Amino acid sequence: MSLTRRTLVRSTALLSVGLVAGCLGDGGSDNGGSDTDDTPDLPDTTDGSDPAGGTRPTGTGGPGIVLSSVDSAPDLPIEPTVEVSEDVATDDHPPQLRITLTNTSDETVEVGEGRAIFFQYVSDDSRELIFLPAGEMYPADPGCWRLDEPIAVTEEYRIESFDPGESRSKLVDLYGAAKEDGEESCLPVGEFRFESTFTVGSLSGGDEERTDARWGFSLSLE
């Protein structure tokens, strides 16, 4: 552990008390010391964490995420919700959200596009960040989580079918979008807005009665 000013001040105070009392422990050694140091260890803050209530818990190397605002559910039979699953970036994982969709109607509902409704491959308004399906390997350095190169996404239109009352959740990891200029940076701090389009109707048949709506949320990285 690196010696901090607080550690040195505490050690000096203990030494002064020991000299006045005539000893520093049960050992009674000539130099006034003992074989066992009972002074409690201080939190290691060499990684930039703030044990007094900062936004980066000890052991994390990146910013933490907070949902700063979430839109009201659109007027559709499918109700989306979002929650934080992993709130900080570490060497083991990037920040992560859980997107849940629930069919609130008593009929089977088709929704598209099947990846975008779970915010998979959806970027923020500034194109600085992107959500990718969790559990996959992507070209990014652990702890930094900035993509080294863009991710290719197929143009197919996927459809998700929800039974009456069914809920379905998927996890998405937050990455920094690849920089065209090759700039080396990690996850940025600030507030970012994400939106996606939900299309509900008979998407796999010939029925043209479909309803579109946009829904999204904002998050802060700090």
C-alpha positions in Angstrom: 0.0 0.0 0.0 1.3 3.5 -0.9 2.0 5.7 2.1 -0.4 8.6 2.1 -0.3 11.8 4.2 -3.1 10.4 6.3 -1.1 7.2 7.0 2.0 9.3 8.0 0.0 11.5 10.3 -1.6 8.5 12.0 1.8 6.7 12.5 3.3 9.9 14.0 0.5 10.3 16.4 0.8 6.7 17.6 4.5 7.0 18.1 4.1 10.2 20.2 1.6 8.5 22.5 3.9 5.5 22.9 6.9 7.6 24.0 4.9 9.4 26.6 3.5 6.2 28.1 6.9 4.5 28.1 6.1 1.7 25.7 4.3 0.9 22.5 3.1 -2.7 23.2 3.5 -5.8 25.2 6.9 -6.6 23.6 8.7 -3.9 25.5 11.4 -3.7 22.9 14.2 -1.1 23.2 13.0 0.9 20.3 9.5 1.1 21.7 8.0 -1.0 18.9 6.0 -4.2 18.8 6.1 -7.2 16.5 2.5 -6.7 15.5 1.0 -3.6 13.8 -2.6 -3.3 15.0 -3.2 -0.1 13.0 -6.1 -0.8 10.6 -5.3 -0.5 6.9 -6.7 2.4 5.0 -8.6 1.9 1.7 -6.3 1.7 -1.2 -7.1 4.7 -3.4 -4.3 4.3 -5.9 -6.9 3.3 -8.6 -8.6 6.7 -8.4 -11.6 5.4 -6.4 -13.3 7.4 -3.7 -14.1 5.3 -0.6 -15.9 8.3 0.9 -18.8 8.0 -1.5 -17.5 8.7 -5.0 -19.0 7.3 -8.1 -16.3 4.7 -8.7 -16.3 1.8 -6.1 -12.9 0.4 -5.2 -11.6 -2.0 -7.8 -13.4 -0.5 -10.8 -11.5 1.3 -13.6 -14.2 3.1 -15.5 -17.2 5.3 -15.2 -20.5 4.3 -13.5 -23.8 4.6 -15.2 -27.1 6.1 -13.9 -30.4 6.2 -15.6 -31.2 9.9 -15.6 -34.6 9.7 -17.4 -36.9 7.1 -18.9 -39.7 7.8 -21.3 -43.3 6.8 -20.4 -44.4 3.6 -22.1 -45.8 4.2 -25.6 -49.4 3.6 -26.4 -48.8 0.1 -27.6 -49.7 -3.4 -26.3 -46.0 -3.9 -25.7 -44.6 -2.2 -22.7 -40.8 -1.6 -22.5 -38.8 -1.1 -19.3 -35.1 -0.6 -18.6 -32.9 -1.2 -15.5 -29.2 -1.2 -14.7 -27.6 -4.6 -14.5 -23.9 -3.7 -14.1 -23.5 -0.1 -13.0 -19.7 0.3 -13.5 -17.1 -0.6 -16.0 -14.4 -3.1 -14.8 -11.7 -5.2 -16.4 -14.3 -8.0 -16.4 -17.3 -6.3 -18.0 -18.5 -3.0 -19.4 -21.6 -1.3 -18.0 -24.8 -3.3 -18.7 -28.5 -2.7 -18.9 -31.5 -5.1 -18.9 -34.3 -4.3 -21.4 -37.6 -6.0 -20.7 -40.7 -6.1 -23.0 -44.1 -7.2 -21.8 -47.2 -8.0 -23.8 -50.0 -6.2 -21.8 -52.8 -7.4 -24.1 -54.8 -10.6 -24.2 -53.7 -11.4 -27.8 -50.4 -12.5 -29.4 -48.4 -9.5 -30.6 -45.6 -9.3 -33.2 -43.0 -6.6 -32.7 -40.0 -5.4 -34.8 -37.3 -4.9 -35.4 -36.4 -7.8 -33.1 -32.9 -6.5 -32.2 -33.6 -2.8 -32.0 -36.5 -3.2 -29.6 -34.0 -4.6 -27.1 -31.6 -1.8 -28.0 -29.1 -4.2 -29.5 -26.8 -2.3 -31.9 -28.5 1.0 -31.0 -26.3 4.1 -30.7 -26.9 7.2 -28.7 -27.8 10.5 -30.5 -24.2 11.6 -30.7 -22.9 8.2 -32.0 -20.4 8.2 -29.2 -21.7 5.0 -27.5 -23.4 1.8 -28.7 -25.3 -1.1 -27.0 -24.3 -4.6 -28.0 -25.7 -8.0 -27.1 -24.2 -9.3 -23.8 -22.1 -12.4 -23.7 -20.3 -11.9 -27.0 -16.6 -11.1 -27.7 -16.0 -7.7 -29.4 -12.8 -5.9 -30.5 -12.3 -3.8 -27.4 -9.7 -3.6 -24.6 -11.0 -4.9 -21.2 -11.4 -2.0 -18.8 -11.5 0.6 -21.7 -14.4 -0.9 -23.7 -13.9 1.4 -26.7 -14.4 -0.6 -29.9 -11.3 -0.9 -32.1 -13.4 -1.2 -35.2 -17.0 -0.9 -36.2 -19.4 -3.8 -35.7 -21.1 -5.1 -38.9 -24.9 -5.5 -38.6 -27.0 -7.4 -41.1 -29.9 -5.6 -42.8 -32.5 -8.4 -42.0 -35.7 -7.4 -40.3 -36.4 -9.7 -37.3 -39.7 -10.2 -35.7 -40.4 -11.1 -32.1 -43.7 -12.7 -31.2 -45.1 -12.3 -27.7 -47.9 -14.4 -26.2 -50.6 -12.7 -24.1 -49.0 -11.5 -20.8 -45.5 -12.7 -21.8 -42.4 -10.8 -20.6 -39.0 -11.2 -22.2 -35.6 -9.7 -21.2 -32.3 -9.3 -22.8 -29.0 -7.8 -21.6 -27.0 -5.3 -23.5 -23.4 -4.1 -22.8 -22.4 -0.5 -23.3 -19.3 0.2 -25.5 -17.6 3.3 -26.9 -18.2 3.5 -30.7 -15.2 3.0 -32.9 -13.4 6.2 -33.7 -12.8 6.8 -37.4 -9.8 9.0 -36.7 -8.1 6.3 -34.6 -8.3 8.4 -31.4 -7.5 6.3 -28.4 -10.0 6.9 -25.6 -12.3 4.9 -23.4 -15.8 5.4 -22.2 -16.6 9.1 -22.1 -18.4 10.9 -19.2 -21.5 12.9 -19.7 -25.2 12.4 -20.4 -26.3 10.4 -23.5 -29.7 9.8 -25.1 -30.9 6.5 -26.7 -34.0 5.9 -28.7 -35.5 3.0 -30.7 -38.5 2.5 -32.9 -41.1 -0.1 -31.9 -43.4 -1.5 -34.7 -46.4 -3.5 -33.6 -48.9 -5.4 -35.7 -49.2 -8.4 -38.0 -45.6 -8.1 -39.3 -45.2 -11.5 -40.8 -48.5 -11.5 -42.7 -50.1 -9.2 -45.3 -52.0 -7.0 -42.8 -50.7 -3.5 -43.2 -52.3 -2.3 -40.0 -49.1 -1.5 -38.0 -48.3 1.0 -35.4 -45.0 2.7 -34.9 -43.7 4.5 -31.8 -40.4 5.6 -30.4 -39.2 5.0 -26.9 -36.0 5.6 -25.1 -34.0 6.8 -22.1 -31.1 8.9 -21.1 -28.2 7.8 -19.0 -25.2 9.5 -17.3 -21.7 8.2 -17.2 -19.7 9.7 -14.3 
